[in-house]
Amino acid sequence: MVLQPKPADFPRIRKALKFYKVTSIITGVMLLLLLTEMILKYSPTHVELFAGGSVGGLHFAPVAVGEGCQWYSMFFPWQESCEMTSTGDGANLSLLILIAHGWFYVAYLISCFLLWSPMRWRFPRFLLLALGGVIPFLSFFLEVRTHRTVTAYLEAHAQP
């Protein structure tokens, strides 16, 4: 038996859908920024983004990589010790992007739950929505598809 949303929950679903739209877009953008930051840090360029400091403005600062570190060290941390220390001064925007994405992902998970629960979807649907915050570009596709699905359901079951 497939559970259906209760008509009394329709206003709550509309609010949850708006919250979900906002958090999915913000989380998707923050994830793309985080992906870019990780590529810059762990690629052969080894740089992080800083603001202010002795250079002033936005600038990239090199990351000091320890002796014997290879590019694959981040994937196999148990094989060898690899230290990476930042050499920039000022506000480390790379670290701020990392922290901001983490907190926005928490808000995104809450919005997924607030939408998933009154819609009475099955649990794998919640897991798929949750993956939107960790797989690049997925949150954008899921946001469009989920908004279309929920809006169509609410319009089809609206009481006159």
DRENPA-3360 file (N, C-alpha, C; in nm, 2 decimals, always signed):
BEGIN
1 = MVLQPKPA = +0.08/-0.12/+0.00/+0.00/+0.00/+0.00/+0.09/+0.13/+0.00 ~ +0.06/+0.21/-0.10/+0.14/+0.34/-0.11/+0.07/+0.44/-0.03 ~ +0.14/+0.51/+0.06/+0.08/+0.61/+0.14/+0.07/+0.74/+0.07 ~ -0.03/+0.82/+0.09/-0.05/+0.94/+0.02/-0.05/+1.06/+0.12 ~ +0.00/+1.18/+0.08/+0.00/+1.29/+0.17/-0.14/+1.33/+0.22 ~ -0.16/+1.37/+0.34/-0.29/+1.42/+0.39/-0.32/+1.56/+0.34 ~ -0.44/+1.58/+0.29/-0.48/+1.72/+0.25/-0.45/+1.83/+0.35 ~ -0.46/+1.79/+0.48/-0.43/+1.89/+0.59/-0.29/+1.93/+0.59;
9 = DFPRIRKA = -0.20/+1.85/+0.53/-0.06/+1.88/+0.53/-0.01/+1.96/+0.41 ~ -0.10/+1.99/+0.31/-0.07/+2.06/+0.19/+0.00/+2.20/+0.22 ~ -0.05/+2.28/+0.31/+0.02/+2.41/+0.34/+0.16/+2.38/+0.39 ~ +0.18/+2.28/+0.48/+0.31/+2.25/+0.53/+0.40/+2.20/+0.42 ~ +0.35/+2.13/+0.32/+0.43/+2.08/+0.21/+0.47/+2.19/+0.12 ~ +0.39/+2.29/+0.10/+0.43/+2.41/+0.02/+0.54/+2.49/+0.08 ~ +0.53/+2.50/+0.22/+0.64/+2.57/+0.29/+0.77/+2.49/+0.28 ~ +0.76/+2.36/+0.30/+0.88/+2.28/+0.30/+0.94/+2.28/+0.16;
17 = LKFYKVTS = +0.86/+2.28/+0.06/+0.91/+2.29/-0.08/+0.99/+2.41/-0.11 ~ +0.94/+2.53/-0.06/+1.01/+2.65/-0.07/+1.15/+2.64/+0.00 ~ +1.15/+2.59/+0.12/+1.27/+2.58/+0.20/+1.37/+2.48/+0.13 ~ +1.31/+2.37/+0.07/+1.39/+2.28/+0.00/+1.46/+2.34/-0.12 ~ +1.38/+2.42/-0.20/+1.44/+2.48/-0.32/+1.56/+2.57/-0.28 ~ +1.54/+2.65/-0.18/+1.65/+2.75/-0.14/+1.77/+2.67/-0.09 ~ +1.75/+2.57/+0.00/+1.87/+2.50/+0.05/+1.93/+2.41/-0.05 ~ +1.86/+2.36/-0.15/+1.92/+2.27/-0.25/+2.01/+2.36/-0.34;
25 = IITGVMLL = +1.97/+2.48/-0.38/+2.05/+2.56/-0.46/+2.17/+2.61/-0.39 ~ +2.16/+2.65/-0.27/+2.27/+2.70/-0.19/+2.37/+2.59/-0.17 ~ +2.32/+2.47/-0.13/+2.41/+2.35/-0.11/+2.48/+2.31/-0.23 ~ +2.41/+2.31/-0.35/+2.47/+2.28/-0.47/+2.58/+2.37/-0.51 ~ +2.56/+2.50/-0.49/+2.66/+2.60/-0.52/+2.78/+2.59/-0.43 ~ +2.75/+2.57/-0.30/+2.86/+2.55/-0.20/+2.94/+2.42/-0.23 ~ +2.87/+2.31/-0.28/+2.94/+2.19/-0.32/+3.03/+2.21/-0.44 ~ +2.99/+2.29/-0.53/+3.08/+2.32/-0.65/+3.20/+2.40/-0.61;
33 = LLLTEMIL = +3.18/+2.50/-0.52/+3.29/+2.58/-0.47/+3.39/+2.49/-0.39 ~ +3.33/+2.40/-0.31/+3.42/+2.30/-0.24/+3.49/+2.21/-0.33 ~ +3.43/+2.16/-0.43/+3.50/+2.08/-0.53/+3.61/+2.15/-0.60 ~ +3.59/+2.28/-0.64/+3.69/+2.36/-0.70/+3.81/+2.38/-0.60 ~ +3.77/+2.41/-0.48/+3.88/+2.43/-0.38/+3.96/+2.30/-0.36 ~ +3.90/+2.19/-0.35/+3.97/+2.06/-0.33/+4.06/+2.03/-0.45 ~ +4.01/+2.06/-0.57/+4.09/+2.03/-0.69/+4.22/+2.12/-0.69 ~ +4.20/+2.25/-0.65/+4.31/+2.34/-0.64/+4.41/+2.30/-0.53;
41 = KYSPTHVE = +4.36/+2.25/-0.42/+4.45/+2.22/-0.31/+4.52/+2.09/-0.34 ~ +4.46/+1.99/-0.39/+4.52/+1.85/-0.40/+4.57/+1.82/-0.54 ~ +4.56/+1.92/-0.64/+4.62/+1.90/-0.77/+4.76/+1.94/-0.76 ~ +4.84/+1.93/-0.86/+4.98/+1.97/-0.86/+5.00/+2.12/-0.83 ~ +4.90/+2.20/-0.84/+4.91/+2.34/-0.81/+4.93/+2.37/-0.66 ~ +4.86/+2.29/-0.58/+4.86/+2.30/-0.43/+4.85/+2.45/-0.38 ~ +4.73/+2.51/-0.41/+4.70/+2.64/-0.36/+4.57/+2.65/-0.28 ~ +4.56/+2.75/-0.20/+4.44/+2.77/-0.12/+4.40/+2.92/-0.14;
49 = LFAGGSVG = +4.27/+2.95/-0.13/+4.23/+3.09/-0.15/+4.22/+3.16/-0.02 ~ +4.28/+3.28/-0.02/+4.29/+3.37/+0.10/+4.23/+3.50/+0.07 ~ +4.19/+3.57/+0.17/+4.14/+3.71/+0.16/+4.22/+3.79/+0.27 ~ +4.26/+3.91/+0.22/+4.34/+4.00/+0.31/+4.48/+3.95/+0.34 ~ +4.53/+3.98/+0.46/+4.66/+3.95/+0.49/+4.76/+4.05/+0.44 ~ +4.89/+4.00/+0.43/+5.00/+4.09/+0.38/+4.98/+4.13/+0.23 ~ +4.92/+4.04/+0.15/+4.91/+4.06/+0.01/+4.79/+4.15/-0.01 ~ +4.68/+4.13/+0.06/+4.56/+4.21/+0.05/+4.47/+4.15/-0.06;
57 = GLHFAPVA = +4.34/+4.18/-0.05/+4.25/+4.13/-0.15/+4.24/+3.98/-0.15 ~ +4.18/+3.92/-0.26/+4.18/+3.78/-0.28/+4.31/+3.73/-0.35 ~ +4.36/+3.63/-0.30/+4.48/+3.57/-0.36/+4.50/+3.42/-0.32 ~ +4.57/+3.36/-0.41/+4.60/+3.22/-0.38/+4.74/+3.21/-0.31 ~ +4.74/+3.12/-0.21/+4.87/+3.10/-0.14/+4.91/+2.95/-0.16 ~ +5.03/+2.92/-0.18/+5.07/+2.78/-0.19/+5.06/+2.71/-0.06 ~ +5.04/+2.58/-0.08/+5.03/+2.49/+0.04/+5.16/+2.41/+0.04 ~ +5.22/+2.41/+0.16/+5.35/+2.34/+0.17/+5.32/+2.19/+0.19;
65 = VGEGCQWY = +5.37/+2.11/+0.10/+5.35/+1.96/+0.10/+5.47/+1.90/+0.16 ~ +5.45/+1.80/+0.26/+5.56/+1.74/+0.32/+5.64/+1.65/+0.23 ~ +5.75/+1.60/+0.28/+5.84/+1.52/+0.21/+5.77/+1.38/+0.17 ~ +5.79/+1.34/+0.05/+5.75/+1.20/+0.01/+5.60/+1.20/-0.01 ~ +5.53/+1.31/-0.01/+5.38/+1.31/-0.04/+5.36/+1.29/-0.19 ~ +5.27/+1.21/-0.22/+5.23/+1.19/-0.36/+5.08/+1.23/-0.38 ~ +5.04/+1.25/-0.50/+4.91/+1.30/-0.53/+4.80/+1.21/-0.48 ~ +4.83/+1.08/-0.47/+4.73/+0.98/-0.43/+4.73/+0.96/-0.27;
73 = SMFFPWQE = +4.81/+1.04/-0.20/+4.81/+1.03/-0.06/+4.68/+1.06/+0.01 ~ +4.60/+1.15/-0.05/+4.48/+1.19/+0.01/+4.38/+1.07/+0.00 ~ +4.39/+0.98/-0.10/+4.30/+0.87/-0.11/+4.34/+0.75/-0.03 ~ +4.47/+0.74/+0.01/+4.52/+0.63/+0.09/+4.59/+0.68/+0.21 ~ +4.52/+0.75/+0.31/+4.60/+0.81/+0.42/+4.66/+0.71/+0.51 ~ +4.62/+0.59/+0.51/+4.68/+0.49/+0.60/+4.81/+0.44/+0.55 ~ +4.85/+0.46/+0.43/+4.97/+0.41/+0.37/+5.09/+0.50/+0.41 ~ +5.07/+0.63/+0.41/+5.19/+0.71/+0.45/+5.13/+0.84/+0.51;
81 = SCEMTSTG = +5.22/+0.90/+0.59/+5.18/+1.03/+0.65/+5.22/+1.14/+0.55 ~ +5.12/+1.22/+0.53/+5.14/+1.33/+0.43/+5.08/+1.46/+0.50 ~ +5.17/+1.55/+0.53/+5.13/+1.68/+0.59/+5.12/+1.79/+0.49 ~ +5.01/+1.86/+0.49/+5.00/+1.98/+0.40/+4.96/+2.10/+0.49 ~ +5.05/+2.20/+0.49/+5.03/+2.32/+0.57/+5.02/+2.44/+0.48 ~ +4.92/+2.53/+0.52/+4.90/+2.65/+0.44/+5.01/+2.75/+0.47 ~ +5.05/+2.82/+0.37/+5.15/+2.92/+0.39/+5.10/+3.06/+0.38 ~ +4.97/+3.08/+0.36/+4.91/+3.21/+0.34/+4.87/+3.27/+0.48;
89 = DGANLSLL = +4.85/+3.40/+0.47/+4.80/+3.47/+0.59/+4.68/+3.55/+0.55 ~ +4.60/+3.58/+0.65/+4.47/+3.64/+0.62/+4.36/+3.54/+0.64 ~ +4.24/+3.56/+0.59/+4.13/+3.47/+0.61/+4.14/+3.36/+0.51 ~ +4.14/+3.23/+0.56/+4.15/+3.12/+0.47/+4.01/+3.09/+0.42 ~ +3.98/+3.14/+0.30/+3.85/+3.12/+0.24/+3.82/+2.97/+0.20 ~ +3.93/+2.90/+0.17/+3.91/+2.76/+0.14/+3.85/+2.68/+0.26 ~ +3.90/+2.72/+0.38/+3.85/+2.65/+0.50/+3.71/+2.70/+0.53 ~ +3.68/+2.83/+0.50/+3.54/+2.88/+0.52/+3.44/+2.82/+0.43;
97 = ILIAHGWF = +3.48/+2.79/+0.31/+3.40/+2.72/+0.21/+3.36/+2.58/+0.26 ~ +3.46/+2.51/+0.31/+3.45/+2.38/+0.37/+3.35/+2.38/+0.49 ~ +3.36/+2.47/+0.58/+3.27/+2.48/+0.69/+3.13/+2.52/+0.65 ~ +3.12/+2.62/+0.56/+2.99/+2.67/+0.52/+2.91/+2.56/+0.45 ~ +2.98/+2.48/+0.36/+2.91/+2.37/+0.30/+2.86/+2.27/+0.40 ~ +2.94/+2.24/+0.50/+2.90/+2.14/+0.60/+2.77/+2.19/+0.67 ~ +2.76/+2.32/+0.71/+2.64/+2.37/+0.78/+2.52/+2.38/+0.68 ~ +2.55/+2.42/+0.56/+2.44/+2.43/+0.46/+2.39/+2.29/+0.43;
105 = YVAYLISC = +2.48/+2.19/+0.43/+2.43/+2.05/+0.41/+2.34/+2.00/+0.52 ~ +2.37/+2.04/+0.64/+2.28/+2.01/+0.75/+2.14/+2.07/+0.73 ~ +2.14/+2.20/+0.69/+2.01/+2.26/+0.66/+1.94/+2.19/+0.55 ~ +2.02/+2.15/+0.45/+1.96/+2.08/+0.33/+1.90/+1.95/+0.38 ~ +1.97/+1.87/+0.46/+1.91/+1.75/+0.51/+1.78/+1.77/+0.59 ~ +1.78/+1.88/+0.67/+1.65/+1.91/+0.74/+1.54/+1.94/+0.64 ~ +1.57/+2.02/+0.54/+1.47/+2.05/+0.44/+1.42/+1.93/+0.36 ~ +1.52/+1.84/+0.34/+1.48/+1.71/+0.27/+1.38/+1.63/+0.36;
113 = FLLWSPMR = +1.41/+1.63/+0.49/+1.32/+1.56/+0.58/+1.19/+1.63/+0.59 ~ +1.19/+1.76/+0.60/+1.06/+1.83/+0.62/+0.97/+1.82/+0.49 ~ +1.03/+1.79/+0.38/+0.95/+1.76/+0.26/+0.91/+1.62/+0.25 ~ +1.01/+1.53/+0.27/+0.99/+1.39/+0.26/+0.88/+1.33/+0.35 ~ +0.88/+1.38/+0.48/+0.79/+1.33/+0.58/+0.64/+1.35/+0.55 ~ +0.60/+1.47/+0.52/+0.46/+1.49/+0.49/+0.42/+1.43/+0.35 ~ +0.51/+1.42/+0.26/+0.48/+1.36/+0.13/+0.47/+1.21/+0.14 ~ +0.51/+1.16/+0.25/+0.50/+1.01/+0.28/+0.57/+0.92/+0.18;
121 = WRFPRFLL = +0.68/+0.97/+0.13/+0.76/+0.89/+0.04/+0.83/+0.78/+0.11 ~ +0.88/+0.68/+0.03/+0.96/+0.57/+0.09/+1.10/+0.62/+0.12 ~ +1.17/+0.55/+0.21/+1.30/+0.59/+0.26/+1.40/+0.60/+0.15 ~ +1.41/+0.52/+0.05/+1.51/+0.54/-0.05/+1.50/+0.67/-0.12 ~ +1.38/+0.73/-0.13/+1.36/+0.87/-0.19/+1.44/+0.97/-0.10 ~ +1.43/+0.95/+0.03/+1.50/+1.04/+0.12/+1.65/+1.03/+0.10 ~ +1.70/+0.91/+0.09/+1.84/+0.88/+0.07/+1.89/+0.95/-0.06 ~ +1.80/+0.94/-0.17/+1.84/+1.00/-0.30/+1.85/+1.15/-0.28;
129 = LALGGVIP = +1.75/+1.21/-0.21/+1.75/+1.36/-0.18/+1.87/+1.39/-0.10 ~ +1.91/+1.31/-0.01/+2.03/+1.34/+0.08/+2.16/+1.34/-0.01 ~ +2.16/+1.25/-0.10/+2.28/+1.24/-0.19/+2.30/+1.37/-0.27 ~ +2.19/+1.45/-0.29/+2.20/+1.57/-0.37/+2.30/+1.67/-0.31 ~ +2.33/+1.66/-0.18/+2.43/+1.75/-0.12/+2.57/+1.71/-0.13 ~ +2.60/+1.58/-0.18/+2.73/+1.53/-0.18/+2.78/+1.49/-0.32 ~ +2.69/+1.48/-0.41/+2.73/+1.45/-0.55/+2.71/+1.58/-0.63 ~ +2.82/+1.63/-0.69/+2.81/+1.76/-0.77/+2.70/+1.76/-0.87;
137 = FLSFFLEV = +2.63/+1.87/-0.88/+2.52/+1.89/-0.98/+2.39/+1.82/-0.95 ~ +2.39/+1.72/-0.86/+2.27/+1.64/-0.84/+2.16/+1.72/-0.77 ~ +2.20/+1.81/-0.68/+2.10/+1.89/-0.61/+2.02/+1.97/-0.71 ~ +2.08/+2.02/-0.81/+2.01/+2.10/-0.91/+1.91/+2.02/-0.99 ~ +1.95/+1.90/-1.03/+1.86/+1.81/-1.10/+1.74/+1.77/-1.01 ~ +1.78/+1.73/-0.89/+1.67/+1.68/-0.80/+1.58/+1.79/-0.76 ~ +1.63/+1.91/-0.75/+1.54/+2.03/-0.71/+1.44/+2.05/-0.82 ~ +1.47/+2.05/-0.94/+1.38/+2.07/-1.05/+1.28/+1.95/-1.05;
145 = RTHRTVTA = +1.33/+1.83/-1.05/+1.24/+1.71/-1.05/+1.15/+1.70/-0.93 ~ +1.20/+1.73/-0.81/+1.11/+1.72/-0.69/+1.01/+1.83/-0.70 ~ +1.05/+1.95/-0.73/+0.95/+2.06/-0.74/+0.84/+2.03/-0.84 ~ +0.88/+1.98/-0.95/+0.78/+1.95/-1.05/+0.68/+1.84/-1.00 ~ +0.74/+1.73/-0.94/+0.66/+1.62/-0.89/+0.56/+1.67/-0.78 ~ +0.62/+1.74/-0.68/+0.53/+1.79/-0.57/+0.43/+1.89/-0.61 ~ +0.46/+1.98/-0.70/+0.37/+2.08/-0.75/+0.26/+2.01/-0.83 ~ +0.29/+1.91/-0.91/+0.19/+1.84/-0.99/+0.10/+1.76/-0.90;
153 = YLEAHAQP = +0.15/+1.70/-0.79/+0.07/+1.63/-0.70/-0.03/+1.72/-0.62 ~ +0.02/+1.83/-0.58/-0.06/+1.93/-0.50/-0.17/+1.99/-0.59 ~ -0.14/+2.02/-0.72/-0.24/+2.07/-0.81/-0.34/+1.96/-0.84 ~ -0.30/+1.84/-0.86/-0.39/+1.73/-0.90/-0.49/+1.70/-0.78 ~ -0.44/+1.72/-0.66/-0.52/+1.68/-0.54/-0.58/+1.80/-0.46 ~ -0.57/+1.91/-0.53/-0.63/+2.03/-0.46/-0.78/+2.02/-0.45 ~ -0.82/+2.06/-0.33/-0.97/+2.06/-0.31/-1.03/+2.19/-0.36 ~ -1.14/+2.18/-0.43/-1.21/+2.30/-0.49/-1.26/+2.39/-0.39;
% end
